[in-house]
């Protein structure tokens, strides 16, 4: 009996011990769960009955220690506690001196996507023309790479005051989950933590999520107190690319913007900011190029380098390097040129008084020049911007005293010996005209020299500290566009005059023919606007019916260009001597003026013709746009295929006095619609 009693006693003691222990474990488990839930609710304000919580600028910020120490009371916060701030836009590449002193770590958001979906009137735009900046948009299974700063909780007020001022204009605080990709001072890589972030909810007045084409135009044109909208994108894309954090959405948009802002402004960005991705492969085999150089118009001096009797034919100069879609073409009056990877190839005829003479015999001749950054082709002379920064002249350039960055002579088809390693002025873009030439420096100043240039005008800059962004020379005037979207004209009789009577837009590009000018601008909604002025006696550019004005003579009142037939719309423009060529959103080529008068002859490789009729909505007494078509043999059937530029940008096509050259996609299967 005693042995049985002992056994029962031990059994009941063990059962009681197990019961008590399980009760205590259950109690502490419930306490932990309730405490953890309470801490998470404090750390992230949840929307329960109203959406107003998402717009609160006073959302409570608690240190990350609350997620791991549930017994900490609000009054026990001390200096060892931290919270995270997540940056996904300009905060990444320009955090500021205040935020830059704190440690930062690579990470990515969970369930949020980074898009250009917020208009900016305080940093990258103005109230008249708002810019477009990045925003976080909630999206299932999305992620956005960025940086997380670990901030001591004692500095909370100072940091929030700084960020509230910086991220104004529709942004508000919220807390999101991020996953660390690097080990921080508190958490290992791969840990999911919460971070403070500024987003623009869909209900805020600045929220805007435009289509890719509209976003491209707004970013390319907008500028605000913090700088240009394109800088905002290009600097971020460069930063992510250099740290192996590339975002395909940002990279593709940055590439298009870098091309859209122009070959010359792109050069400046290449020098100091974003290296563009490598262009796509240009051939699928030795005899099957997908990018070819085509030309049409006058062929008297072999500027086409094809059969003389064929106005339209594939150009065949001996290029030392394969053509890429982003090569730059230039057409003068009796010569042509292509710039590819700092190698300039020139063919045709240039006068011999100040440069090499190219033969005008039936045997095509060409020469190359190394170390070239950019070129500008004018009547009788070619301006060459070398990588060293000096500018050389090939041919008979305009007479008159030249600026300090201009080489006194350039008699050989080779890089000359430069007086100094670098010129006193850094040049961004050149323009060549019949009687004057001009240049824009990287700091936005204008230089003009030649027969009809205003003598005292040098290093001119527009008022209000604006920078010059584009220029072009006609027979008598130079037209420039500045960073505030204004246009100015300069002639030999007076100083710069602002062009009045323009539609409300930011004017970013100008191009001049012999006696007419066309400009491209962007309105605040991201829609393109094209205007022209000057002579229209040869239908140099088409306008709306009823706006002809002084037919057969000069008309200096700017008028909007006639649109292309639906669904095409004007996207890029170039002026020749007495004609205008434009491209639509698909890269299709359209023309108006003297260039339509060429007689075309069949050719075994390729023949280009203009469509025989215009769209009914595109007819006017001044003529309309005519599309360039390529005649191809497809399955033994003669087929007309629209000519399509290889890449839609300023340098893909160039107009001379009486001919045009362009880089086109030669593969019919890859043509844009």
C-alpha positions in Angstrom: 0.0 0.0 0.0 2.8 2.4 0.9 4.5 1.8 -2.5 1.2 2.4 -4.3 0.6 5.6 -2.3 4.0 6.9 -3.3 3.4 6.2 -7.0 0.0 8.0 -7.0 1.5 11.0 -5.1 4.4 11.3 -7.7 1.9 11.0 -10.6 -0.3 13.8 -9.2 2.7 16.1 -8.5 3.9 15.6 -12.1 0.4 16.3 -13.6 0.0 19.4 -11.4 3.5 20.7 -12.5 2.7 20.2 -16.2 -0.7 21.9 -15.8 0.8 24.9 -14.0 3.6 25.2 -16.6 1.2 25.0 -19.5 -1.0 27.6 -17.9 1.9 30.0 -17.4 3.0 29.4 -21.0 -0.4 30.1 -22.3 -0.7 33.3 -20.2 2.7 34.7 -21.5 1.8 33.7 -25.0 -1.4 35.7 -24.9 0.4 38.6 -23.3 3.1 38.5 -26.1 0.5 38.4 -28.9 -1.6 41.3 -27.5 1.5 43.3 -26.8 2.9 42.7 -30.3 -0.4 43.6 -31.9 -0.5 46.8 -29.8 3.0 47.8 -30.8 2.3 47.2 -34.5 -0.8 49.3 -34.3 1.3 52.1 -32.8 3.9 51.8 -35.5 1.5 51.8 -38.4 -1.7 53.8 -38.5 -4.4 51.5 -39.9 -7.3 53.0 -41.9 -10.5 51.8 -40.1 -13.4 54.2 -40.7 -11.9 57.0 -42.9 -9.5 57.4 -45.7 -8.2 60.6 -44.0 -5.6 58.6 -42.1 -3.7 58.1 -45.3 -3.3 61.8 -45.8 -2.2 62.6 -42.2 1.1 64.5 -41.9 1.2 63.7 -38.2 1.3 59.9 -38.4 2.9 58.4 -35.3 6.5 57.1 -35.8 7.7 54.5 -33.3 11.2 52.9 -33.2 11.7 49.5 -34.7 12.6 48.2 -31.2 8.9 48.0 -30.5 8.6 45.1 -32.9 11.0 43.1 -30.9 10.6 44.3 -27.3 6.9 44.3 -26.5 7.4 45.3 -22.9 8.8 48.8 -23.7 6.6 51.6 -22.6 6.2 54.9 -24.5 8.0 56.7 -21.7 11.0 54.3 -21.8 12.3 55.4 -25.3 16.0 56.0 -25.1 18.9 56.9 -27.4 19.6 53.3 -28.6 16.3 53.1 -30.5 16.0 53.8 -34.2 13.4 53.9 -37.0 13.9 53.5 -40.8 13.2 56.1 -43.6 12.7 54.6 -47.1 13.8 56.6 -50.2 12.8 55.6 -53.7 13.3 58.8 -55.8 15.6 61.9 -55.5 16.2 61.0 -51.9 18.4 58.1 -53.2 20.9 60.2 -55.2 20.5 63.5 -53.3 19.6 62.9 -49.7 21.0 66.2 -48.5 23.6 66.9 -45.8 21.2 66.3 -42.9 20.2 62.8 -44.0 23.5 61.8 -45.6 25.2 61.5 -42.2 23.1 58.6 -41.1 23.9 55.0 -42.3 21.9 53.7 -45.3 21.2 50.3 -46.6 19.9 48.8 -49.8 16.4 47.4 -49.6 13.2 47.1 -51.6 9.5 47.7 -50.8 6.9 44.9 -50.7 3.6 45.5 -52.5 4.5 49.0 -53.8 5.5 50.0 -57.3 7.6 53.1 -58.3 5.9 55.1 -61.1 6.0 58.7 -62.5 2.6 59.5 -61.0 2.8 62.9 -59.2 2.9 66.4 -60.7 5.5 68.8 -59.2 5.2 72.6 -58.9 7.7 73.1 -56.2 10.9 71.2 -57.3 10.9 70.0 -60.9 8.2 72.2 -62.4 6.2 75.4 -61.9 2.5 76.2 -61.4 2.4 77.2 -65.1 4.1 73.9 -66.2 4.1 71.2 -63.5 6.8 68.6 -63.7 6.3 64.9 -63.2 8.0 63.0 -60.4 8.0 59.6 -58.8 5.4 58.2 -56.5 4.7 54.9 -54.8 1.6 53.1 -56.0 0.2 50.1 -54.1 0.3 47.1 -56.4 0.1 43.4 -55.5 3.4 41.4 -56.0 5.2 44.6 -56.9 8.6 45.7 -55.5 10.7 48.8 -55.7 14.4 48.9 -54.9 15.7 51.9 -52.9 17.6 52.9 -49.8 16.7 52.8 -46.1 18.2 55.3 -43.6 18.5 54.2 -40.0 17.6 57.2 -37.9 18.0 57.5 -34.1 14.6 58.1 -32.5 16.0 61.1 -30.6 16.5 62.9 -34.0 12.9 62.2 -35.1 11.6 65.7 -34.9 14.6 67.2 -36.8 14.4 64.6 -39.6 10.6 64.9 -40.0 10.7 68.7 -40.2 13.3 68.3 -43.0 11.4 65.7 -44.9 8.0 67.4 -44.5 9.4 70.5 -46.1 11.2 68.6 -48.9 8.3 66.2 -49.7 5.5 68.7 -49.8 3.1 69.1 -52.7 0.7 66.2 -52.2 3.0 63.8 -50.4 2.1 62.4 -46.9 3.7 60.0 -44.4 2.9 56.4 -44.2 4.6 53.2 -43.1 5.3 50.2 -45.3 7.1 46.9 -45.2 10.5 46.8 -46.7 13.0 44.0 -47.0 16.6 44.7 -46.2 19.2 43.6 -48.8 22.1 44.6 -46.6 22.7 44.0 -42.9 21.9 47.1 -40.9 23.0 48.0 -37.4 20.0 46.1 -36.0 18.8 43.6 -38.5 20.3 41.0 -40.8 19.9 41.1 -44.6 16.6 39.5 -45.7 14.7 40.8 -42.6 11.4 42.4 -43.2 11.0 45.7 -41.2 8.7 48.7 -41.3 9.9 52.1 -42.6 8.5 55.6 -42.9 7.9 56.7 -46.5 6.4 59.7 -48.3 3.8 58.8 -50.9 1.2 60.7 -52.9 -2.2 58.9 -52.4 -4.5 58.7 -55.4 -6.8 61.3 -53.8 -4.2 64.1 -53.6 -4.6 67.0 -56.0 -1.2 66.4 -57.6 -1.7 62.7 -58.4 -1.3 62.1 -62.1 -0.5 58.8 -63.9 -0.1 59.7 -67.6 0.7 57.3 -70.5 4.3 56.7 -71.5 4.3 59.2 -74.4 2.9 62.0 -72.3 5.3 61.3 -69.5 8.2 61.4 -71.9 7.3 64.9 -73.2 6.6 66.3 -69.7 9.9 65.0 -68.3 11.8 66.2 -71.3 10.5 69.8 -71.1 9.7 70.6 -67.4 12.0 72.6 -65.2 11.6 74.0 -61.7 13.6 75.6 -58.8 15.5 72.3 -58.1 16.5 71.9 -61.8 15.2 70.2 -64.9 12.8 67.2 -64.8 15.2 65.3 -67.0 18.0 65.7 -64.5 15.8 64.2 -61.9 15.3 61.0 -63.9 18.7 60.7 -65.5 20.6 61.1 -62.2 18.4 58.5 -60.5 18.8 56.1 -63.3 22.6 56.6 -63.3 22.8 56.1 -59.5 20.8 52.8 -59.6 22.8 51.6 -62.6 26.2 52.3 -61.0 25.1 50.3 -57.9 23.7 47.4 -59.8 20.1 48.3 -58.7 18.8 49.1 -62.2 15.1 49.4 -62.7 13.9 48.5 -66.2 11.1 51.0 -66.1 13.4 53.9 -65.2 16.2 52.7 -67.5 14.0 52.6 -70.6 12.4 55.9 -69.8 15.8 57.5 -69.2 17.1 56.3 -72.5 14.1 57.8 -74.3 14.4 61.1 -72.5 18.1 61.3 -73.2 17.4 60.9 -76.9 14.3 63.2 -76.8 16.1 66.2 -75.3 18.4 66.2 -78.4 21.7 64.9 -79.6 23.5 68.0 -78.3 21.9 68.2 -74.9 22.3 64.5 -74.7 26.1 65.0 -75.1 26.2 67.2 -72.1 24.3 64.6 -70.0 26.7 61.9 -71.3 29.7 64.0 -70.1 28.4 64.4 -66.6 25.5 62.0 -65.9 24.0 59.0 -67.6 25.8 56.6 -69.9 23.2 55.3 -72.3 22.7 51.6 -72.6 24.4 49.8 -75.5 22.4 50.1 -78.8 20.8 46.9 -80.1 22.6 44.7 -82.6 22.4 46.3 -86.0 22.7 43.2 -88.2 21.7 39.6 -88.2 24.3 38.6 -90.7 26.9 40.0 -93.1 24.4 40.8 -95.8 21.3 41.5 -93.8 21.6 44.8 -92.1 18.5 46.0 -90.1 19.7 49.6 -90.0 20.6 51.3 -93.3 21.3 54.9 -94.4 18.9 56.1 -97.1 18.8 59.4 -99.0 16.8 61.2 -101.6 16.8 64.4 -103.5 19.7 66.1 -105.3 22.6 63.8 -106.1 24.7 66.1 -108.2 27.8 66.0 -106.0 27.6 62.4 -104.9 26.1 63.4 -101.5 23.9 60.3 -101.9 26.7 57.8 -102.8 24.4 55.7 -104.9 23.6 55.5 -108.6 23.2 59.1 -109.9 20.0 58.4 -111.8 18.3 57.1 -108.6 17.3 59.9 -106.2 16.3 57.4 -103.5 18.8 54.6 -102.8 20.7 53.0 -100.0 23.8 55.1 -99.3 27.0 53.2 -99.7 30.0 55.1 -98.3 32.7 52.9 -96.8 31.8 53.1 -93.1 34.7 51.8 -91.0 32.2 50.8 -88.3 28.8 49.2 -88.5 25.9 51.6 -88.3 23.8 51.6 -85.1 20.3 53.1 -84.7 21.7 56.0 -82.7 24.4 57.2 -85.1 24.1 60.9 -86.0 23.5 62.0 -89.6 24.2 65.5 -91.1 23.3 66.8 -94.6 24.9 70.0 -96.1 24.2 71.4 -99.5 26.6 69.3 -101.5 27.9 66.8 -99.0 26.7 64.4 -96.2 28.2 63.1 -93.0 27.6 60.4 -90.4 29.0 60.4 -86.8 29.3 57.0 -85.3 31.2 56.4 -82.0 33.3 59.5 -82.3 34.2 58.7 -85.9 33.0 61.1 -88.5 32.6 60.0 -92.1 32.1 62.7 -94.8 31.4 62.3 -98.5 30.3 64.5 -101.4 31.8 67.9 -102.2 33.3 70.6 -100.0 35.0 73.8 -101.4 38.8 73.6 -101.2 39.6 77.1 -99.9 39.6 76.1 -96.3 39.2 72.3 -96.3 39.7 69.1 -98.3 37.9 68.8 -101.6 35.8 65.8 -102.2 35.5 64.6 -105.7 32.2 65.1 -107.6 33.1 62.4 -110.1 30.9 59.2 -110.5 33.3 57.4 -108.2 32.2 58.2 -104.7 34.9 59.5 -102.3 34.9 59.9 -98.5 37.2 60.6 -95.6 37.0 60.0 -91.9 38.0 62.1 -88.8 38.6 60.6 -85.4 37.7 62.1 -82.0 34.6 64.0 -83.0 31.9 64.8 -80.4 29.3 66.5 -82.6 28.8 68.2 -86.0 26.7 70.7 -87.8 26.3 70.8 -91.6 25.7 74.1 -93.3 25.9 75.4 -96.9 29.5 75.0 -98.0 31.0 74.3 -94.6 30.9 71.7 -91.8 31.4 72.6 -88.1 33.2 69.9 -86.2 33.1 69.7 -82.3 36.1 67.6 -81.1 36.2 65.6 -77.9 38.8 68.1 -76.7 36.2 70.8 -76.9 37.7 72.8 -79.8 35.6 73.6 -82.9 37.0 73.1 -86.4 35.7 74.3 -89.8 35.7 72.2 -93.0 35.0 74.1 -96.2 34.2 77.8 -96.8 32.8 78.9 -93.5 31.2 82.3 -92.9 33.7 85.1 -92.8 34.4 87.4 -89.8 36.2 87.2 -86.5 35.5 83.9 -84.8 35.2 83.2 -81.0 38.0 81.9 -78.9 37.1 78.2 -79.1 37.2 78.2 -82.9 40.3 76.8 -84.6 41.8 79.3 -87.0 42.0 76.8 -89.9 41.4 73.2 -90.5 43.0 72.2 -93.8 43.5 68.5 -93.3 41.0 65.7 -92.9 42.6 64.6 -89.6 42.4 65.9 -86.1 44.4 69.1 -85.9 47.0 69.9 -83.3 45.0 71.8 -80.6 46.5 75.0 -79.2 45.8 73.9 -75.6 44.3 70.8 -74.0 41.0 72.5 -73.6 39.4 75.7 -75.0 38.3 78.5 -72.8 34.6 77.8 -73.5 32.9 74.4 -73.4 30.5 74.0 -76.3 27.2 72.2 -76.2 25.7 72.6 -79.7 26.6 74.1 -83.1 24.5 75.6 -85.9 25.6 76.4 -89.5 23.9 78.9 -91.8 24.7 80.4 -95.2 26.2 83.6 -93.8 26.6 83.0 -90.1 27.3 80.3 -87.6 26.4 80.0 -83.9 27.2 77.9 -80.8 25.7 77.3 -77.4 28.0 76.8 -74.5 27.4 74.3 -71.7 26.6 77.1 -69.3 23.8 78.4 -71.6 25.5 81.3 -73.5 25.2 82.1 -77.2 28.1 82.9 -79.6 27.5 84.1 -83.2 30.1 84.9 -85.9 30.0 85.4 -89.7 29.0 88.0 -92.3 25.5 88.9 -91.0 26.2 88.4 -87.3 25.7 91.3 -84.9 29.2 92.3 -84.1 29.0 93.1 -80.4 26.9 90.0 -79.6 29.0 87.4 -77.8 28.4 85.2 -74.7 24.7 86.4 -74.7 22.4 84.8 -72.2 18.6 85.1 -72.0 17.1 87.2 -69.2 16.0 85.7 -65.8 19.1 83.5 -65.7 17.7 81.1 -68.3 20.0 78.7 -70.2 19.9 78.2 -74.0 19.0 74.7 -75.0 18.7 74.7 -78.8 19.5 76.9 -81.8 19.3 76.9 -85.6 20.5 79.3 -88.4 18.6 80.4 -91.5 19.8 82.6 -94.3 19.5 85.8 -92.3 18.7 85.0 -88.7 19.5 82.7 -85.8 16.7 81.3 -83.7 17.3 80.0 -80.1 15.2 78.4 -77.4 15.9 78.8 -73.7 15.2 76.6 -70.7 12.1 78.6 -69.8 10.5 77.7 -73.1 10.9 81.0 -74.9 12.1 81.6 -78.4 14.4 84.5 -79.5 15.6 85.6 -83.0 18.9 87.4 -83.7 19.7 89.1 -87.0 22.6 91.3 -88.2 20.8 94.6 -87.5 19.9 94.3 -83.8 20.0 92.4 -80.6 17.9 89.3 -79.6 14.1 89.7 -80.0 11.6 87.5 -78.2 9.2 85.7 -80.6 5.7 86.9 -79.6 2.2 85.4 -80.4 3.2 81.8 -79.6 0.7 79.3 -78.1 1.2 78.6 -74.4 3.9 75.9 -74.3 7.5 75.2 -73.4 9.4 75.5 -76.7 12.3 73.1 -76.7 13.5 72.7 -80.3 13.9 74.9 -83.4 14.9 74.1 -86.9 15.4 76.6 -89.8 15.3 76.3 -93.6 16.5 79.0 -95.9 13.6 81.4 -95.2 11.3 79.5 -92.8 11.4 78.3 -89.2 9.6 75.5 -87.4 9.6 75.0 -83.6 8.4 72.2 -81.3 6.9 72.8 -77.9 5.1 70.9 -75.1 2.0 72.2 -73.3 1.3 71.6 -69.6 -0.7 68.4 -70.4 2.3 66.9 -72.2 0.9 67.4 -75.7 3.2 68.4 -78.5 2.7 71.7 -80.3 4.3 72.7 -83.7 4.4 76.2 -85.1 6.1 77.7 -88.1 6.7 81.2 -89.6 8.5 82.7 -92.6 8.0 82.2 -96.4 5.4 79.8 -97.7 5.6 80.5 -101.4 6.8 77.0 -102.1 4.6 75.4 -99.4 7.6 75.1 -97.1 5.3 74.0 -94.3 1.5 73.3 -94.2 -0.9 75.2 -91.9 -4.6 75.0 -91.3 -7.0 76.3 -94.0 -7.9 79.9 -93.6 -4.6 80.8 -91.9 -2.6 81.3 -95.1 -1.9 85.0 -94.4 0.4 86.7 -96.9 0.6 83.9 -99.6 3.7 84.1 -101.7 5.7 86.3 -99.4 7.1 86.4 -95.9 4.7 85.9 -93.0 6.3 86.3 -89.6 3.2 85.5 -87.6 3.7 82.0 -86.0 1.0 79.6 -87.0 0.3 76.0 -85.9 1.3 73.3 -88.4 -1.3 71.2 -90.1 -1.6 67.8 -88.2 -1.0 64.5 -89.7 -3.9 62.2 -90.7 -5.3 60.3 -87.8 -4.1 58.2 -86.0 -0.6 59.7 -86.7 0.6 62.8 -84.9 3.6 65.0 -85.3 6.5 64.0 -83.1 9.8 65.4 -84.6 10.6 67.9 -87.3 13.5 69.0 -89.6 13.8 71.8 -92.1 15.5 71.8 -95.5 16.1 74.7 -97.8 12.5 75.1 -99.0 10.8 72.1 -97.5 10.0 70.4 -94.1 10.2 66.8 -93.1 8.5 65.4 -90.0 8.2 62.1 -88.2 5.1 60.6 -86.6 5.0 58.6 -83.3 5.9 55.4 -85.1 9.0 56.9 -86.8 7.2 57.2 -90.1 8.6 60.0 -92.4 6.3 62.7 -94.0 7.3 65.7 -96.2 6.0 69.0 -97.6 7.5 71.5 -100.0 10.2 71.2 -102.7 11.3 67.7 -101.7 8.0 66.3 -103.1 9.0 67.3 -106.6 11.7 64.6 -107.0 11.2 62.1 -109.8 11.7 58.6 -108.5 13.1 55.7 -110.5 12.8 52.0 -109.7 15.9 50.4 -108.2 16.6 46.7 -107.5 17.4 47.3 -103.8 15.0 50.0 -102.7 12.9 52.8 -104.2 11.3 55.5 -102.1 8.2 57.3 -103.3 5.6 59.7 -101.8 2.0 58.5 -101.4 0.0 59.9 -104.3 -2.9 61.4 -102.3 -3.4 62.9 -98.9 -6.0 62.2 -96.3 -9.3 64.1 -96.8 -8.9 65.8 -93.5 -5.4 66.8 -94.3 -6.0 68.8 -97.5 -5.7 72.6 -97.7 -5.0 75.2 -100.3 -1.4 75.2 -99.1 -0.8 71.6 -99.6 -0.5 68.8 -97.0 1.8 66.2 -95.6 2.8 63.3 -97.9 4.2 60.0 -96.5 7.4 58.5 -97.7 6.9 54.9 -98.8 9.5 52.3 -99.7 8.9 49.9 -102.6 9.9 46.4 -101.6 9.5 43.0 -103.2 7.7 40.7 -100.7 7.0 37.2 -102.0 7.6 38.4 -105.6 5.0 41.1 -105.1 5.7 44.8 -105.2 4.7 46.2 -101.8 4.7 49.8 -100.5 5.9 49.9 -96.9 6.1 53.2 -94.9 9.6 54.4 -94.3 10.4 54.0 -90.6 13.3 55.7 -88.7 15.5 53.2 -86.7 15.2 55.4 -83.6 12.9 58.4 -83.2 15.3 61.2 -82.3 16.7 64.4 -83.6 19.9 62.9 -85.1 18.2 60.1 -87.1 17.4 62.4 -90.0 18.9 65.5 -91.6 17.9 67.9 -94.3 20.3 69.6 -96.7 19.6 72.2 -99.3 18.1 69.8 -101.7 18.5 66.3 -100.2 17.7 64.3 -97.1 19.5 61.4 -95.4 18.0 59.2 -92.7 18.8 56.1 -90.7 15.9 53.7 -91.3 14.9 50.2 -90.3 15.5 48.1 -93.3 13.8 44.9 -92.0 10.1 45.0 -93.1 9.1 42.6 -90.4 10.4 44.9 -87.6 8.8 48.1 -88.9 6.6 50.0 -86.6 2.9 50.1 -87.5 
